[in-house]
Amino acid sequence: MEAVGEMTPDEARGEALRFEEPTKVKGRKRFLRSLQRMSSSPSLARIGRIPSSSGYRTGGKASMSCVSLASSASAYGHSYGNSYSSQTSVGFSTAPTSTVASPGPDAQSFDLKACVRIVGPESASNGTAMPLTASVPADLRTVNKETQFTAAAGGIEFANDCFSKTRFHAVPKRKRRSIDFWGEMPDEIKVQIFQFLEPREIVRCSAVSRSWNKMCFDGQLWRNVDTEEYYRRIPSSSLVRIMTAAGPFVRDLNLRGCVQLWERWSTDGQAISEACRNLEYFSLEDCRIDRSSVHYFLLRNTRLVHINFSRLQAINNSAMKLIAQGCQQLQSLNVSFCSHLDTTGIHKVVQSCLKLKQLKASETRGWNNKPFLCELFKQNTLEQLVVAHNSDFDDDSCRVLFQGLDPEIDPLTGRAVVPPRKFRHLNFSRCHALSDKGIKALSHNVPELSGLQVSHILGLSDDAFKSLFEDTPFLTHLDMEELEDVTNATLQALARAPCAAHLRVLNISYCENLGDTGMLPIIKSCPQLFSIEMDNTRVSDLVLTEAAHQIRIRDHAGHSPSFSSPATTAAERISSPKPEKSLHLVVYDCQNVTWTGIREILSRNSEPRRRLVISLKCFYGYQDTVDEHMKRVMQGRTESAARLEKKWGEYMLASEEAGVGGAGSRRRRRRAREAAMIHADEEEGGPRGGRRRARSGGCAIM
């Protein structure tokens, strides 16, 4: 076989094969038939493409990558009459029925790989060369996986068509934009996020990076510095840095109990006081600090409103002088248990600070100072006064404080004609020099009184309170602990007084003369009672039963009858809100209170659909059962609480029967032991696996 050499266009044109002319078609079919001739070119064999036999594309969609621009008379043009006339066919038929391997007549046999296509430019009429082919615009091409795809891994694009070689286009790989959420976040939002952390956690976060360190010690994050709960877990260096960094922003500085700053005050005290110049609330209670540092704080903070120097040994009359000179806006002052302070310094504060409303000066000296008491009477701005543990405060001091030094006396009533005082809370606890005469001075002079504490004053009796209760209609808190001479008549007078409708807290512990006669009217007449302490009194189970009944009435009055119906479904019980504690009773060491009264409280608390329950502190032998019962009630497990109450009642009844002598005592003791085991299993959540745990007979103390 001769190898095919270079051929001229005339030789390549040759003779055309005569065949029957196909039927003429129009429109889309005509366009597709012309494309089929182009796709059957031998050039497709070189690039490894299988020519189409039934259509240009198997998918039924037309595609075009190149359009011939040669004229019909051109040596490279196609015609229906001569399928061998195309120079690009090189002796192969381009008709629809031809294949790559079908040679035409008179065509020489030659190797397919040695085929040569001679392309020559045609000259236009003006002598310029005309292109034989032109590419179809990219937006009109139909692209599939066989003709074009992009390698995602390397970023290289492969583009193929029927008449050109494979082209490689380097596609630039798009870089994924990294988002720095924390860096692009505004500082205000960062501060808001840090505010959800505890101070100790913020100090730990400061070691993450420099930016975090700067943010953790930002002054906006420490506007309120209250170290009462965490001062033991933060080193003194961090506390000093917090105060110095956040100084201009700090409004509330509470250093209660910060004893670890004792060595820091000598070196950093002045720097801390220089930084913290905008304080309004300042507390150094139980803090070890030198006197000069306290003076620095007082000189540099002239807008202080609340000062707490309780149990601070560095406070004396000179500190009170600085407060009087600089802190004109002061409203609250606490100097209780400051052993180096007396009323001489407090007198200067009262004269200068005309907005003072709260004064706490327990266990300080000089409360029998008449000029000081007259100044308090003259100013008449105090609403809360605490002078507990002051042996100098006697009946004369109390009279001057509430009636003045020489008041005008009404001849008809015998009362002092003075303006009413603004006191709302008075604490005279452990002022042993007081008696009925001093407490009577409060009558008709404190109409807005809401809290009175006169505990541990042995000289008080019923005469001190009868007239006082009638003139204090807004009394809500009354503390009469350990008043030995007070009887049930005082409680009966309190139940009839106008303040009975507002009374919420009552403490009569260790008043051994008080019993059911005085407490039953209180339980019935005071619907707002929230706490009653009756340790070591003569009250009995009747008081507990009446309290349970009153709370039940209060529960029915505050809710519709359908809520208290026992016939409720499980879904309603789950969706119902949890009960809340409406009354707190304390009956330690009450000899007349037995397990029967305790059981009555438990029984009422475990009723279905209860919203108001009673919390109870009682004899230590019953307290474990009471606490477990209350836990189940607060969790909404009323059935479990009722079962526990029933088992405990059976155990207590069997224990009483076992103590009775006579016939059947052994049987009763055995029943008591069985009841004790059943109650213990129920209190601990029931027997495990249907069997009770073995118990050793240990000794019982007390």
Wavefront OBJ file of the C-alpha trace (Angstrom):
o trace
v 0.000 0.000 0.000
v 1.359 3.320 -0.992
v 1.570 5.942 1.589
v -0.511 8.996 0.938
v 1.655 11.989 0.382
v 0.836 15.574 -0.124
v -2.204 16.133 -2.324
v -3.320 19.112 -4.296
v -6.832 20.394 -3.956
v -7.749 19.131 -7.427
v -6.532 15.636 -6.612
v -8.274 15.599 -3.284
v -11.531 16.668 -4.912
v -11.762 13.561 -7.209
v -14.898 12.191 -8.729
v -18.169 12.399 -6.808
v -20.159 9.299 -6.040
v -23.460 9.189 -7.777
v -26.338 8.375 -5.461
v -29.977 9.139 -5.180
v -30.607 12.661 -4.038
v -32.335 12.725 -0.618
v -35.684 14.324 -0.020
v -35.466 17.987 0.734
v -36.406 18.967 4.228
v -36.950 22.310 5.855
v -36.471 24.031 9.142
v -34.984 22.205 12.070
v -34.541 18.861 10.300
v -32.554 20.512 7.524
v -30.283 22.191 10.055
v -29.702 18.926 11.927
v -28.955 17.004 8.711
v -26.210 19.464 7.795
v -24.744 19.066 11.259
v -24.744 15.282 10.848
v -22.521 15.552 7.792
v -20.061 17.664 9.739
v -20.036 15.295 12.715
v -19.170 12.269 10.521
v -15.862 13.796 9.461
v -12.754 11.521 9.809
v -11.176 14.209 11.934
v -13.401 13.028 14.777
v -11.617 9.678 14.775
v -8.340 11.354 15.638
v -9.672 12.817 18.836
v -11.325 9.568 19.854
v -14.950 10.578 19.271
v -17.488 8.099 17.953
v -19.348 9.524 14.955
v -23.065 9.839 15.213
v -25.147 7.318 13.350
v -28.688 8.342 14.196
v -28.333 11.958 15.219
v -25.910 14.608 16.204
v -26.554 14.023 19.883
v -28.048 11.014 21.580
v -29.836 13.216 24.030
v -32.054 14.706 21.333
v -30.672 18.224 21.677
v -28.887 20.013 18.899
v -25.345 21.333 19.318
v -23.004 23.329 17.127
v -19.421 24.421 17.646
v -18.352 25.469 14.130
v -20.131 26.691 11.015
v -18.592 26.455 7.561
v -18.438 29.711 5.680
v -17.217 28.190 2.384
v -19.305 28.903 -0.696
v -21.019 26.228 -2.678
v -18.462 26.594 -5.442
v -15.580 26.291 -3.113
v -13.305 23.305 -3.218
v -14.121 22.734 0.459
v -17.855 23.241 0.278
v -20.420 20.500 0.823
v -23.166 19.552 -1.576
v -25.886 17.004 -1.522
v -24.874 15.782 -4.983
v -21.267 15.052 -4.189
v -20.459 13.706 -0.749
v -16.785 13.325 -1.689
v -16.284 16.829 -2.876
v -15.297 18.166 0.541
v -11.618 18.584 1.032
v -12.029 17.674 4.693
v -13.563 14.268 3.951
v -10.355 13.007 2.319
v -12.076 10.355 0.305
v -14.765 9.447 2.824
v -18.459 9.994 2.353
v -20.137 12.593 4.492
v -23.639 11.473 3.729
v -25.920 10.461 6.579
v -25.581 6.813 5.659
v -21.807 6.829 5.453
v -19.497 5.711 8.213
v -15.916 6.373 8.991
v -14.713 3.101 7.494
v -16.704 3.233 4.193
v -14.385 4.319 1.378
v -15.792 5.911 -1.730
v -15.325 4.593 -5.286
v -11.944 4.971 -6.764
v -10.534 5.936 -3.392
v -7.221 4.541 -2.492
v -6.754 2.480 0.649
v -4.529 4.211 3.138
v -3.905 4.367 6.798
v -6.463 6.473 8.727
v -3.779 7.894 10.945
v -1.943 9.319 7.905
v -4.873 11.351 6.590
v -3.947 14.899 5.645
v -6.243 17.854 5.361
v -5.052 20.653 3.109
v -6.548 23.957 4.020
v -5.999 26.872 1.716
v -7.431 30.342 2.008
v -9.942 31.428 -0.591
v -9.612 34.807 -2.111
v -12.471 37.172 -2.097
v -13.289 39.464 -4.953
v -11.148 42.174 -3.494
v -8.154 39.893 -3.143
v -8.319 39.400 0.628
v -8.194 35.960 2.188
v -11.505 34.660 3.511
v -11.671 32.242 6.418
v -13.121 28.841 5.731
v -14.742 28.390 9.185
v -15.882 30.558 12.066
v -16.583 29.591 15.650
v -20.099 29.785 17.033
v -20.442 32.386 19.803
v -19.923 30.953 23.262
v -23.381 31.948 24.485
v -24.988 29.861 21.689
v -22.979 26.697 22.263
v -24.524 23.722 24.027
v -21.989 22.449 26.520
v -22.066 18.984 28.104
v -19.685 16.793 30.020
v -18.203 15.359 26.839
v -17.271 18.670 25.272
v -16.387 20.843 28.204
v -15.818 20.406 31.906
v -13.889 22.156 34.578
v -11.484 20.322 36.881
v -12.443 21.533 40.304
v -9.319 20.199 41.951
v -6.742 21.896 39.751
v -8.789 24.824 38.513
v -8.153 23.886 34.784
v -10.856 24.162 32.107
v -10.941 21.687 29.172
v -12.811 22.820 26.033
v -13.281 20.507 22.982
v -15.085 20.901 19.727
v -15.218 18.943 16.484
v -12.454 20.726 14.556
v -10.001 21.999 17.115
v -7.616 20.496 19.592
v -8.150 20.411 23.336
v -7.628 23.771 24.934
v -6.542 24.243 28.538
v -7.617 27.360 30.331
v -6.250 28.062 33.796
v -9.212 29.154 35.941
v -8.142 31.123 39.016
v -9.209 29.308 42.174
v -11.587 31.360 44.255
v -10.272 31.765 47.785
v -12.739 31.275 50.571
v -13.122 34.423 52.616
v -12.297 33.823 56.244
v -14.616 35.579 58.719
v -13.223 36.765 62.007
v -16.390 37.000 64.082
v -14.685 38.242 67.234
v -12.407 40.715 65.446
v -15.216 42.273 63.405
v -17.647 42.381 66.323
v -18.271 45.829 67.871
v -16.784 46.434 71.297
v -20.194 47.147 72.795
v -21.386 43.626 71.934
v -18.186 42.123 73.358
v -18.775 43.896 76.642
v -22.359 42.645 76.666
v -21.141 39.059 76.156
v -18.602 39.304 78.974
v -21.289 40.550 81.332
v -22.840 37.073 81.336
v -19.690 35.664 82.959
v -18.871 35.644 86.624
v -16.027 37.888 87.808
v -13.761 34.917 88.418
v -14.366 33.649 84.856
v -13.619 37.089 83.434
v -10.276 37.158 85.243
v -9.436 33.752 83.760
v -10.359 34.926 80.259
v -7.882 37.773 80.580
v -5.022 35.278 80.041
v -6.198 34.265 76.534
v -4.552 37.087 74.570
v -3.643 40.734 74.760
v -6.902 41.828 73.158
v -8.905 39.703 75.590
v -6.858 41.013 78.481
v -7.669 44.554 77.455
v -11.346 43.727 77.065
v -11.614 41.843 80.373
v -10.317 44.835 82.300
v -12.429 47.360 80.408
v -14.031 49.805 82.777
v -17.475 49.438 81.201
v -17.490 45.802 82.342
v -16.950 46.690 86.001
v -19.465 49.385 86.767
v -20.601 47.416 89.828
v -17.741 45.715 91.686
v -19.277 43.466 94.355
v -16.633 41.128 95.765
v -18.754 39.719 98.582
v -19.293 36.338 96.897
v -15.991 35.739 95.115
v -13.306 37.702 96.971
v -11.816 34.491 98.387
v -11.258 33.048 94.903
v -9.594 36.065 93.253
v -6.047 37.130 94.129
v -5.426 40.574 95.502
v -3.425 41.604 92.425
v -6.433 41.006 90.156
v -8.712 42.930 92.515
v -6.332 45.890 92.508
v -6.093 45.836 88.723
v -9.877 45.685 88.378
v -10.339 48.695 90.622
v -7.595 50.748 88.946
v -8.633 49.864 85.386
v -12.356 50.330 85.932
v -12.061 53.185 88.416
v -13.710 55.991 86.389
v -16.660 53.721 85.531
v -17.252 52.163 88.964
v -20.378 53.370 90.745
v -20.886 50.564 93.256
v -17.778 49.298 95.085
v -18.377 46.565 97.665
v -15.170 45.224 99.255
v -16.890 43.405 102.105
v -14.555 40.898 103.731
v -11.557 41.532 101.445
v -8.944 40.868 104.104
v -6.328 39.925 101.493
v -6.022 43.591 100.504
v -4.473 44.502 103.832
v -0.933 44.597 102.429
v -2.054 46.284 99.213
v -3.543 49.360 100.832
v -0.146 50.683 101.933
v 1.288 50.481 98.382
v -1.727 50.812 96.076
v -4.289 52.513 98.311
v -3.658 55.976 96.971
v -3.692 54.779 93.336
v -7.006 52.972 93.882
v -8.573 56.030 95.466
v -7.282 58.211 92.621
v -8.900 55.892 90.050
v -12.232 55.469 91.850
v -13.497 59.037 91.957
v -17.135 58.534 90.912
v -18.394 56.210 93.646
v -21.989 56.358 94.839
v -22.205 53.107 96.828
v -19.165 52.331 98.958
v -18.873 49.378 101.373
v -15.841 48.347 103.438
v -17.666 46.087 105.899
v -15.350 43.630 107.705
v -12.458 44.853 105.571
v -8.948 45.364 106.923
v -7.816 48.777 105.722
v -5.656 51.514 107.120
v -7.103 54.842 108.169
v -5.282 56.933 105.561
v -6.749 54.907 102.665
v -10.240 55.455 104.028
v -9.582 59.175 104.179
v -8.286 59.144 100.574
v -11.543 57.561 99.403
v -13.702 60.036 101.300
v -11.773 63.074 100.023
v -11.941 62.017 96.356
v -15.570 60.845 96.260
v -17.909 63.705 97.003
v -20.974 62.102 95.379
v -21.348 59.214 97.792
v -24.959 58.255 98.527
v -24.563 55.025 100.545
v -21.657 54.283 102.908
v -21.203 51.029 104.818
v -18.332 51.009 107.355
v -19.753 48.296 109.611
v -17.192 46.519 111.832
v -14.392 48.712 110.504
v -11.914 49.515 113.231
v -10.241 52.292 111.235
v -13.331 54.520 111.453
v -13.346 57.293 114.033
v -14.780 60.786 114.456
v -12.280 62.272 111.971
v -13.718 60.096 109.196
v -17.203 61.358 110.105
v -15.878 64.921 109.828
v -14.645 64.237 106.273
v -18.042 62.783 105.356
v -19.788 65.839 106.741
v -17.527 68.185 104.753
v -17.592 66.423 101.369
v -20.541 64.016 101.083
v -23.545 66.329 101.064
v -25.686 63.862 99.069
v -25.412 61.077 101.632
v -28.638 59.148 102.264
v -27.507 55.986 104.084
v -24.766 55.550 106.715
v -23.864 52.294 108.457
v -21.264 52.586 111.244
v -22.440 49.685 113.397
v -19.915 48.029 115.702
v -17.243 50.682 115.074
v -15.653 50.665 118.515
v -13.656 53.896 117.992
v -16.687 55.985 117.092
v -19.265 57.842 119.199
v -22.197 60.158 118.565
v -19.931 63.239 118.441
v -18.839 62.384 114.902
v -22.305 61.196 113.874
v -23.693 64.548 115.072
v -21.609 66.384 112.438
v -22.935 64.098 109.710
v -26.544 64.678 110.768
v -26.021 68.452 110.718
v -24.416 68.555 107.242
v -26.143 65.735 105.354
v -29.718 66.963 105.147
v -30.806 64.018 102.929
v -29.847 61.334 105.431
v -32.620 58.705 105.644
v -30.930 55.600 107.067
v -28.674 55.521 110.117
v -27.322 52.257 111.517
v -25.191 52.752 114.609
v -25.449 49.572 116.677
v -23.066 49.240 119.612
v -21.751 52.785 119.489
v -21.288 55.141 122.402
v -23.050 58.372 123.377
v -26.718 57.695 122.668
v -27.687 59.564 125.813
v -26.229 62.770 124.305
v -29.152 65.224 124.447
v -27.845 67.745 121.813
v -27.363 64.917 119.330
v -30.871 63.543 119.952
v -32.344 67.038 119.658
v -30.609 67.440 116.284
v -32.193 64.195 115.069
v -35.586 65.437 116.268
v -35.045 68.781 114.532
v -33.983 67.366 111.182
v -36.765 64.735 111.082
v -35.428 63.119 107.913
v -34.607 59.635 109.195
v -36.787 56.748 108.018
v -34.699 53.877 109.416
v -32.847 53.920 112.739
v -30.889 50.976 114.145
v -29.479 51.459 117.659
v -29.339 47.823 118.783
v -26.923 46.701 121.501
v -26.657 50.231 122.935
v -26.807 50.304 126.709
v -26.791 54.151 126.668
v -30.142 54.372 124.928
v -32.693 54.624 127.750
v -36.223 55.925 128.283
v -35.177 59.598 128.392
v -33.230 59.238 125.158
v -36.238 57.638 123.504
v -38.540 60.410 124.728
v -36.221 63.187 123.439
v -35.841 61.406 120.095
v -39.605 61.188 119.460
v -41.059 64.101 121.451
v -38.250 66.630 121.734
v -36.595 68.077 124.819
v -39.483 70.146 126.280
v -42.604 69.401 124.219
v -45.983 71.037 124.657
v -48.423 68.719 126.423
v -52.106 68.537 125.493
v -54.060 68.959 128.746
v -56.953 66.769 127.583
v -55.073 63.760 126.285
v -51.750 64.200 128.045
v -49.835 63.710 124.761
v -46.958 65.775 123.414
v -47.993 68.127 120.638
v -45.203 67.544 118.092
v -45.068 66.906 114.335
v -45.226 63.201 113.468
v -41.949 61.444 112.871
v -41.041 59.879 109.496
v -39.642 56.669 110.914
v -40.577 53.487 109.059
v -38.264 50.985 110.711
v -36.933 51.024 114.283
v -34.561 48.512 115.859
v -34.119 48.746 119.638
v -33.066 45.123 120.208
v -30.965 44.465 123.314
v -31.277 48.041 124.594
v -31.623 46.826 128.146
v -32.145 50.322 129.587
v -35.496 50.662 127.837
v -38.812 49.979 129.547
v -42.526 50.496 128.938
v -42.148 54.246 129.473
v -39.741 54.649 126.554
v -41.813 52.519 124.132
v -44.962 54.488 125.030
v -43.240 57.596 123.638
v -43.708 56.089 120.166
v -47.494 56.174 120.455
v -49.182 58.753 118.176
v -45.748 59.882 116.884
v -44.827 57.230 114.267
v -47.941 56.752 112.097
v -45.930 55.366 109.139
v -44.076 52.718 111.168
v -43.882 49.364 109.341
v -41.131 47.497 111.215
v -40.410 47.308 114.957
v -37.750 45.166 116.648
v -37.757 45.147 120.470
v -36.362 41.689 121.157
v -34.373 40.745 124.281
v -35.605 43.726 126.323
v -36.539 42.305 129.671
v -38.334 45.420 130.984
v -41.192 45.396 128.451
v -44.709 44.199 129.261
v -48.233 44.379 127.811
v -48.625 48.092 128.647
v -45.935 49.059 126.144
v -47.845 47.712 123.112
v -51.568 48.201 123.652
v -51.634 51.849 122.611
v -48.814 51.434 120.073
v -50.728 48.909 117.949
v -53.709 51.235 117.696
v -51.616 54.076 116.201
v -49.499 52.058 113.717
v -51.908 50.876 110.997
v -49.124 49.976 108.540
v -47.131 47.661 110.813
v -45.908 44.613 108.840
v -42.910 43.298 110.843
v -42.931 42.764 114.610
v -40.097 41.122 116.546
v -40.812 40.439 120.231
v -38.381 37.568 120.829
v -37.651 36.675 124.453
v -39.995 39.139 126.159
v -40.723 37.232 129.332
v -43.441 39.556 130.703
v -45.565 39.708 127.555
v -48.794 37.654 127.739
v -51.603 36.586 125.402
v -53.310 39.940 125.960
v -50.721 41.598 123.711
v -51.458 39.155 120.876
v -55.191 39.638 121.303
v -54.710 43.409 121.087
v -52.630 42.934 117.952
v -55.365 40.802 116.364
v -57.919 43.591 116.978
v -55.627 46.422 115.811
v -55.870 47.983 112.315
v -52.407 46.644 111.468
v -53.660 43.025 111.629
v -54.683 43.185 107.974
v -51.100 44.081 106.929
v -48.996 42.021 109.348
v -46.610 39.672 107.532
v -43.793 38.700 109.928
v -44.216 37.887 113.621
v -41.535 36.593 115.996
v -42.590 35.543 119.519
v -39.900 32.923 120.167
v -39.032 32.239 123.822
v -42.085 34.146 125.044
v -43.035 31.369 127.399
v -46.301 32.995 128.475
v -47.802 32.932 124.990
v -50.015 30.051 123.859
v -53.087 29.084 121.856
v -55.250 31.778 123.440
v -53.182 34.524 121.832
v -52.067 32.791 118.632
v -55.435 31.522 117.399
v -56.842 35.086 116.981
v -53.649 36.073 115.163
v -53.966 33.164 112.714
v -57.596 34.049 111.999
v -57.269 37.848 111.809
v -54.006 38.249 109.849
v -54.545 37.020 106.265
v -51.188 38.370 105.017
v -49.022 36.454 107.489
v -45.980 34.932 105.829
v -43.671 33.946 108.700
v -44.380 33.051 112.327
v -41.609 31.982 114.712
v -42.927 30.321 117.873
v -39.899 28.561 119.386
v -40.255 27.476 122.993
v -43.807 28.740 123.453
v -46.966 27.069 124.731
v -48.712 26.720 121.374
v -50.163 23.302 120.545
v -51.495 21.323 117.606
v -54.564 23.587 117.497
v -52.471 26.429 116.105
v -51.030 24.194 113.368
v -54.464 22.860 112.471
v -55.925 26.369 112.289
v -52.990 27.575 110.171
v -53.528 24.701 107.715
v -57.229 25.528 107.535
v -56.640 29.240 106.919
v -54.129 28.570 104.150
v -56.624 26.215 102.533
v -59.276 28.957 102.641
v -56.778 31.430 101.198
v -55.961 28.961 98.419
v -59.663 28.543 97.525
v -60.234 32.289 97.596
v -57.369 32.984 95.174
v -58.255 30.256 92.637
v -61.381 28.968 90.947
v -63.089 25.872 92.437
v -62.130 23.790 89.411
v -58.461 24.106 90.355
v -58.999 22.469 93.726
v -61.060 19.582 92.416
v -59.459 16.215 93.217
v -60.769 14.650 89.978
v -57.955 15.758 87.644
v -56.248 13.960 84.819
v -52.542 13.238 84.583
v -52.106 15.773 81.769
v -53.717 18.499 83.889
v -51.486 17.690 86.817
v -48.384 17.920 84.634
v -49.432 21.212 83.035
v -50.499 22.811 86.327
v -48.064 25.281 87.937
v -46.002 24.257 90.952
v -47.220 25.274 94.417
v -45.608 28.111 96.337
v -44.878 28.595 100.023
v -47.471 30.859 101.553
v -46.671 30.476 105.265
v -43.541 29.551 107.176
v -43.980 28.145 110.689
v -41.176 27.556 113.204
v -42.180 25.425 116.235
v -38.885 24.216 117.715
v -39.032 23.014 121.332
v -42.797 23.451 121.641
v -43.772 20.796 124.144
v -47.461 20.847 123.195
v -46.826 20.265 119.480
v -47.022 16.539 118.613
v -46.794 14.470 115.478
v -50.566 14.773 115.032
v -50.331 18.506 114.327
v -47.353 17.942 112.039
v -49.311 15.311 110.110
v -52.211 17.717 109.687
v -49.876 20.172 107.937
v -48.474 17.416 105.710
v -51.936 16.146 104.861
v -53.150 19.566 103.774
v -50.021 20.214 101.707
v -50.418 16.958 99.749
v -53.961 17.678 98.589
v -54.346 17.716 94.780
v -54.310 21.027 92.958
v -52.943 22.973 95.906
v -51.256 26.272 95.051
v -50.433 27.533 98.537
v -48.623 25.310 101.042
v -47.017 25.654 104.475
v -43.307 25.171 105.130
v -42.510 23.868 108.599
v -39.543 23.724 110.976
v -40.265 21.414 113.902
v -38.761 18.829 116.223
v -35.534 17.430 114.776
v -36.892 13.846 114.906
v -39.671 14.808 112.471
v -37.734 17.256 110.314
v -36.291 14.727 107.831
v -39.754 13.454 106.954
v -41.116 17.005 106.722
v -38.308 18.084 104.373
v -38.768 15.064 102.097
v -42.527 15.646 102.022
v -42.053 19.321 101.131
v -39.612 18.437 98.345
v -42.166 16.134 96.718
v -44.925 18.695 97.076
v -42.848 21.455 95.456
v -42.042 19.072 92.583
v -45.746 18.476 92.011
v -45.642 14.833 93.161
v -48.693 15.072 95.403
v -49.506 11.351 95.221
v -46.022 10.413 96.369
v -46.188 13.028 99.141
v -49.569 11.680 100.319
v -48.173 8.145 100.391
v -45.216 9.290 102.493
v -47.522 11.092 104.919
v -49.665 7.974 105.276
v -46.711 5.648 105.942
v -45.240 8.088 108.450
v -48.565 8.337 110.276
v -48.824 4.535 110.497
v -45.275 4.371 111.819
v -45.911 7.005 114.509
v -49.166 5.335 115.558
v -47.497 1.923 115.787
v -44.661 3.439 117.841
v -47.155 4.834 120.349
v -48.974 1.514 120.586
v -45.705 -0.337 121.133
v -45.022 1.768 124.208
v -48.202 0.657 125.901
v -47.724 -2.286 128.270
v -50.043 -5.220 128.903
v -51.155 -8.117 126.751
v -50.028 -8.058 123.119
v -47.063 -5.807 123.758
v -44.724 -8.035 121.753
v -47.072 -8.002 118.784
v -47.371 -4.233 118.963
v -43.611 -3.817 119.068
v -43.249 -6.055 116.024
v -45.825 -3.961 114.153
v -43.965 -0.838 115.153
v -40.718 -2.208 113.714
v -42.425 -3.175 110.471
v -44.064 0.240 110.212
v -40.695 1.905 110.827
v -39.096 -0.080 107.985
v -41.953 0.701 105.601
v -41.777 4.401 106.456
v -37.992 4.483 106.035
v -38.242 2.817 102.624
v -40.926 5.273 101.526
v -38.916 8.251 102.762
v -35.876 7.095 100.783
v -37.810 6.484 97.578
v -39.247 2.983 98.127
v -37.655 -0.496 98.338
v -35.188 -1.417 95.614
v -36.171 -4.380 93.439
v -39.213 -5.123 95.572
v -37.061 -5.968 98.601
v -36.279 -3.838 101.584
v -32.680 -3.167 102.402
v -31.229 -4.749 105.494
v -30.999 -2.365 108.425
v -28.824 -2.623 111.474
v -30.340 -1.872 114.827
v -28.138 1.081 115.745
v -28.571 3.126 118.866
v -30.723 6.264 118.838
v -29.283 9.344 120.513
v -31.749 11.689 122.235
l 1 2 3 4 5 6 7 8 9 10 11 12 13 14 15 16 17 18 19 20 21 22 23 24 25 26 27 28 29 30 31 32 33 34 35 36 37 38 39 40 41 42 43 44 45 46 47 48 49 50 51 52 53 54 55 56 57 58 59 60 61 62 63 64 65 66 67 68 69 70 71 72 73 74 75 76 77 78 79 80 81 82 83 84 85 86 87 88 89 90 91 92 93 94 95 96 97 98 99 100 101 102 103 104 105 106 107 108 109 110 111 112 113 114 115 116 117 118 119 120 121 122 123 124 125 126 127 128 129 130 131 132 133 134 135 136 137 138 139 140 141 142 143 144 145 146 147 148 149 150 151 152 153 154 155 156 157 158 159 160 161 162 163 164 165 166 167 168 169 170 171 172 173 174 175 176 177 178 179 180 181 182 183 184 185 186 187 188 189 190 191 192 193 194 195 196 197 198 199 200 201 202 203 204 205 206 207 208 209 210 211 212 213 214 215 216 217 218 219 220 221 222 223 224 225 226 227 228 229 230 231 232 233 234 235 236 237 238 239 240 241 242 243 244 245 246 247 248 249 250 251 252 253 254 255 256 257 258 259 260 261 262 263 264 265 266 267 268 269 270 271 272 273 274 275 276 277 278 279 280 281 282 283 284 285 286 287 288 289 290 291 292 293 294 295 296 297 298 299 300 301 302 303 304 305 306 307 308 309 310 311 312 313 314 315 316 317 318 319 320 321 322 323 324 325 326 327 328 329 330 331 332 333 334 335 336 337 338 339 340 341 342 343 344 345 346 347 348 349 350 351 352 353 354 355 356 357 358 359 360 361 362 363 364 365 366 367 368 369 370 371 372 373 374 375 376 377 378 379 380 381 382 383 384 385 386 387 388 389 390 391 392 393 394 395 396 397 398 399 400 401 402 403 404 405 406 407 408 409 410 411 412 413 414 415 416 417 418 419 420 421 422 423 424 425 426 427 428 429 430 431 432 433 434 435 436 437 438 439 440 441 442 443 444 445 446 447 448 449 450 451 452 453 454 455 456 457 458 459 460 461 462 463 464 465 466 467 468 469 470 471 472 473 474 475 476 477 478 479 480 481 482 483 484 485 486 487 488 489 490 491 492 493 494 495 496 497 498 499 500 501 502 503 504 505 506 507 508 509 510 511 512 513 514 515 516 517 518 519 520 521 522 523 524 525 526 527 528 529 530 531 532 533 534 535 536 537 538 539 540 541 542 543 544 545 546 547 548 549 550 551 552 553 554 555 556 557 558 559 560 561 562 563 564 565 566 567 568 569 570 571 572 573 574 575 576 577 578 579 580 581 582 583 584 585 586 587 588 589 590 591 592 593 594 595 596 597 598 599 600 601 602 603 604 605 606 607 608 609 610 611 612 613 614 615 616 617 618 619 620 621 622 623 624 625 626 627 628 629 630 631 632 633 634 635 636 637 638 639 640 641 642 643 644 645 646 647 648 649 650 651 652 653 654 655 656 657 658 659 660 661 662 663 664 665 666 667 668 669 670 671 672 673 674 675 676 677 678 679 680 681 682 683 684 685 686 687 688 689 690 691 692 693 694 695 696 697 698 699 700 701 702
